[in-house]
């Protein structure tokens, strides 16, 4: 399904939902390099206006990835709670934004409708929101998790420490970890984005994180963000995942 919006005398056409969402996104260098970003601010705003007028239910009718081709899409569609979505079914994406920002849309209300909101719906409405809007809505979402510590309690802010290094040098990463801890960061997690998918390097970094955490008895989580298949392989080798 194509989407259109006219700005002045120029009519902008977006071939499908995937294109519309990409063009409505804030300017990002990665999107530009991939060739999916809006060509101008005018096109970006036209995409956002078209997105605001789109029925929220269209996200269910047009999956971004075909149902037959993707297990995650099938899981999302099959587990979607139509009853929870009923309260939102008549809204456009723009109206959904306004509904989220209403004072009477509280934590309990959001919890009731959450099973009916798909990732595509959340992504769509976020593209129509400023940072202040996102903060206001996020404040009403109660998501409390606990492992080695507890995150998500009211009035608390948790920070991820991300000690990356261009060559995955353990010494450089260790120095960054110490620096971050001195600033009080890392209570959410200490997570490394490795520069490569080398299994040996990944295992070394996992052992480094685990050693620092256990030696100094730091009540936090740690991870090395690599592909799940790499994680499984280093687990088989005894790495502390």
N, C-alpha and C positions, 0 to 999 in steps of 0.2 A: 504494500500500500504506500503510495506517495503522499508526502506532506508538502504544503505550500504556505508561504506567507509573503505578502507584498510590503515592501518598504519604499515609500515614495512612489516612483513609477517602475520600480524593478521588482519582478516576481521571482522569488527564490523557491526552488523545487528540491526536495530531498526524497530520494528514491524509496527509502525504506526506514524502518525504525532504527536500525543499526547506524545508518548514515546520519539520521537526525540527532541521535544521542552524541555521536562523535563531533558533529559540527556545533552542538550546543555546549560542549565542554569548554572550560577556561583554557586559555592559550597555554600549551605545553610543548616544549621542544621535541619530546618524544613523539607526540601525535603529528607534529609537522614533519619530522623525519620519516614517519610511516605513511605520510601522504593522506591522512584522514582528518586533519584539522581544518577548521574554517579558513577560507582564503582571506577573509577580512573581518573586521569587527561588525560590519553591517550584516554579513552572512551569519556570524555567530549570534547576533541579536535576533535575526529573522528565524533562525533555528530554535532559539529559546521561546520566541512567541508562538511558533507552530507547536512546540512541545507543550507549552502551557495550555493550549486549546485541545490537546489530544485527550480523549477519554482514558482514564487510568486503566480501565478494563482492557484496553488494546494491548497492554503488555502481556496479557494472558493469551490473546488471539495471535500474536506475532512473536514467538520466541526468537531471541537473537541468534541462537544456535538451534537448528532443526531438532525436534524431539527425537527423531529416529537416529540421529547421529551422535548424541551426547548423553552420557549417563547422568551427569549433573543436572542437565535440563529436565530429564525424565524424573529425577528425584524431586526437583522443585515443583514441577507440574503435578505429579502424583500426590505430593504431600500438601498441596495448597489447600487451605481451609476456606472454602467458599462461604461458610456461615460467618466467619470472622470478617471476611472481605465485604459482606453485604452492606455494612455501614458506610463503605467507601465506594461502592460499585457505581454510583451515579455521578461521581466527581470527575472532573478533568484533572490533569496533573497540576495545573495552576491552582485549582480549587483545593486540591490535596495539600498544597503548600500553605494556603491560608488556614485550612483546618488544623494543620499541625501547629501553627503559631497562635491559635486561639487560646485564651486563658483557661477556658473550661475543658480543653484537651489536656488532661492531666496524666500522671504516671499510670494510674489504673486503666484509663481509657486506651492509652498506647499499648499496654500489655494485652488488652482484649483483642485489638485489631492486628497485632504483630503477626500472628500465624497466617493472616490473609495478605500480607505485604510481601511481594517477591523482591529479589535483589534488583531486578530491572525497574520496578516501581520506585524503590529507594534511590537508585542511581538517577532516574529521571527527575524526581523532585529535587534532589540535591543540586542539580544543574541550574535550578531557578532560585537558589538561595544564596544570600551573602554569608560571610563568615559569622556575622552576628545572629543571623537566622539559624544557622547550623548549631551554634552554641546554645541558643535558647531552646531548641528542640532537644538537643542531646542532654541538656540538664534535666529534662523531664523523663528521660529513659533510665530505668533502674536496671543495671546489669552488674551484679556483684559476683565475682569469681574468687576462688581461693585454692591455692596449692601450697607453696611455701610461705606465702603471705596472702593478704586479702586486698583485692582491688575493686574499686567501684563504689565505695561507701560515700555518702553525701559529705561534701566539704573536704574531700581528699583529692589530691592530684598525684598520679603515678607517672613516672617518666621512663621511657626506654633508653638505655645506653647502647649506642650503635658504634662500636669501635672498629670500623672498617680500615683496611690497609690495601693500597694498590697492588701489592705483591703477596698479600696474606702472611706477612712476616710476623711470627708470634711475638717477637720482642716489641715491635711497633704497636701491635694490638694490645699487648699487656700494658704498655705505657698509656695508651688511650683509655683503657679501662680504669687505671689508677686515677688519671686526670678526671674522668667523668664521675667516679665515686667521690672524689674530693668536692665536687660541685653538688653532691647529693642526688645524682642521677642513677638510674639503674634499678629502682625499686619495682618497676613494672616488669622489666626483663633486661638482661644483657644479651643482645642479639647481634650476631655478625652476619653481614651480607658478603660471602666470600667472593673474591675476584675471579675464581675459576671453579670448575667442577672436579678438580683433582681429589680423588678419594683420600689419598694420604694426607693432603693438606687439611681436608675437612675433619678427618679423625684427630689430627694434631690440635686443631682449634677447639674441638669439642673437649678434648682432654685438658687443654689450657683453661677453658672456662670452668670446667668441673673442679679442677685443682684450686683455682682462685676462690670459687664459691665455698668449697668445703673447708679449705685451709683457714679462711677468715670467717667462717660460719655466717655467710651473708644470706639472709632469708629472702632470696629472690629466685627468679627463673632464669634459665640460660638456653640459648639455641644458636645453631648455625643454619641459616636459611638457604638450603640447597634443595634440589629436586627430591621428591619423596622417594624415588627409586634409589638415589644416592644415600639417603638417610637409612633406608632399609639395609643397604649393603654394608654401611659402616657399623650398623647395629649388629649385623652378623659377625663382624670382626671384633666385637666387644667394645666399641666406642660408647662412651657415656651419653646417650641421647636422652 
